[in-house]
Amino acid sequence: MRPLVFALLLATTSIATAAPTPKEELMTPPPAARHYTISSTAGNHGDIWSWSLADGRIAYRMSMSLRGWVTETDEMLTLGPDGRPTAMAIRGYTDQGDATETFSVDSGGIAHWKTSIDQGEAPFANKRYNSYGGPWLAGEKDIEALVAAGTKGIDLLPTGHASISIGEPVQISGAQGSKTVKLAFIQGYGFSPSPIWLDQDNHFFGNAGVISLLPAGYEANGPKLKDIQDKATAAMVRDVAHRFLSPANRTPTLIDHVLLFDSVAGQYLPDRAVLIADGKVAAVGAGGSIKAPDGATLIDGRGKTLSPGLWDAHQHVGDDWNLLQNVATGMTNYRSPGSMIDEIASITKRRAAGDLLAPEGKVSIIVDRKDPLAAQGALTVSSAAEAIAAVDKIKAAGLWGVKFYTSMNPDWIAPAAAEAHKLGLHVHGHVPAGMRPLDAVRAGYDEVTHINFIMMQAMPQDVVDKANTAARLEGPAKYGKDVDLDSPMMKSFYAELAQRKTIIDPTLTVWEPLMTSDGSSISPEYSPFADIAPPSVARSWKIGGYPLVDGLTRDDYRKSFAKMVDLVGKLHQAGVRIVAGTDGYGLELVRELELYEQAGLTNAQALQTATIVPAQMTGMDDNMGSIAPGKTANIILVDGDVSKDLRNLRHVESVFLDGYRLDGAALRQASGLSGMPK
């Protein structure tokens, strides 16, 4: 999984944990150890060291604090005569729980491995073990093997195959002088080619992204290297876009005798006909009532459901391949609650030119106080005046909203929110430490993101005061199960949110795997995709769960998560608008809707949270979010009756994006999925 971790370094919403101290003391690197740093434009977030022992073993030590979340691991690696690791021991803790992992090869050539989520054995011949976790830098040995293998690549244990392609050299400079580095792409560990950087001898040099892993003294090169790899990725994705966005895929289409979801009325209409032409919905009528123009594509809609394209209202866009996969799974629109200004400018420009296959969306920029706990990728500020200036910068960039974060000084929220509203910007975000959600709403929030911050209304003050640390999860995990959601205080809270027309973005699927998983199975967010995802990705979805604190049990955490689900239902019953978001790949979206249905929303109400409600929130409902004559044809056709089972939304047969008719199976294949999800 380690090269996959490299590919995910850019994630702005990663959850890690302030877990208990390991039972065994982790290794201390010697002064001469090779030193890498984990950094972003917000500062240094951690370190990884590597050194050799007298007996030939290689040691690694990783220590990271990311916005208050802490990861601590070490690893001891033994190499065999052919350079393959024949023994591995990992200790410590990560965002997914206990990091303990062992690997060894016995005298008979059988490999044995055991992690917090699996164990197994298999013949070791001509294969390499793909570690589940451990310090990121330890993946360098796998990269050396990929380079040596050339075009044939390497077979992996427990399963899978990987290969690497190497590009042209680039010159950079740092503390040890000028260096030649090369951009390379690894295939086989993730959904898409993952960029890494090699040195002049084709050994691992580092990773670049919103978060970078680079040798100490070369951190300043992160943005430059990221820009180069982003352009290389854009060239790959451009070829995919041109293949799909062809004139042949924009001819008129008539879908007849189909079950239609009317998102405005919140009801399903049987036996309807919809004509799509020139990128728009040309006509909607009873089944059999619309005549197809000459040359139109005819689709028999019997047994299928036609819905407005799905929205993910919490999708941190920035990765081109992920945007392609979003389209493949039925997402035609998004709201990004935090992206980089330059990345969004690039995405918008390339999408408009037909060089990027991506949903259309609205974007907010994160603003946080300058602090070691500041959000990576944020505009960081040191005063109310600077917060107002950041808001002005966001408006000048032509973006839609401002997202305040957990380390903001509460006193700066009201003046900055007032400036945002004066400029017509949407205001939302995490609730800053020291504030409760109602405080943030009264200070100017139009929307609160994440259900754990809504639960903060009922948390003890010491949890609220540390909400920019791991307390923002550990508090609700500990106390949530005992919150009386029907207390007068909570009912008054819901009523004021409704009266103020506050929107809630729960992202329940962020918390479900962390709070409910015990390593025995893949969480429901991802299980429908397990058989069609790359093996390394599917294995990474099986996690041990957030480490237990203060003597609590996994069942306690599950009860607290169930209370979070119930809280969404209470908000909805009180008239508070809910928008569906994942804060993940986007694959989690249908599960998010399933959880809303569990919370008490009807099937249709749940689907509205991912269609018309986000369109209304972003001011795009005059052209998006429903199927009506004259509106842009952002529509999905799925196999099955969605009115009976929301899970059928995963069975995407066709996606209409700006009127282009795109084949679901071809989209899935292009985005790294090998078939139809369950």
Secondary structure, DSSP 8 states (H G I E B T S, - for coil): -HHHHHHTTT-SS---------SS------TTSEEEEEEETTEEEEEEEEEE-TTS-EEEEEEEEETTEEEEEEEEEEE-TTS-EEEEEEEEEETTEE--EEEEE-TTSEEEEE-SS-EEEEE-TTEEE--SSS-GGGGHHHHHHHHHHGGG-EEEESS-EEEEEEEEEEEEEETTEEEEEEEEEEESSSSS-EEEEEETTS-EEEB-SSSEEEETT-GGGHHHHHHHHHHHHHHHHHHHHHHHS-GGGGS-EEEEEEEEEETTTTEEEEEEEEEEETTEEEEEEETT-S---TT-EEEE-TTEEEEE-EEESS-----HHHHHHHHHTTEEEEEEES--HHHHHHHHHHHHTT-----EEEEEEEEEESSTT--TT-EEESSHHHHHHHHHHHHHTT--EEEE-TTS-HHHHHHHHHHHHHTT-EEEE---TT--HHHHHHHT-SEEESHHHHHGGGS-HHHHTTTTTTHHHHHHHHHGGG--TTSHHHHHHHHHHHHTT-EEE--HHHHHHHHH--SSS--TTTGGGTTTS-HHHHHHT----S---TT--HHHHHHHHHHHHHHHHHHHHTT-EE----SSSSTTHHHHHHHHHHHT--HHHHHHTTTHHHHHHTT-TTTSSS--TTSB--EEEEES-TTT-GGGGG-EEEEEETTEEEEHHHHHHHTT--S---
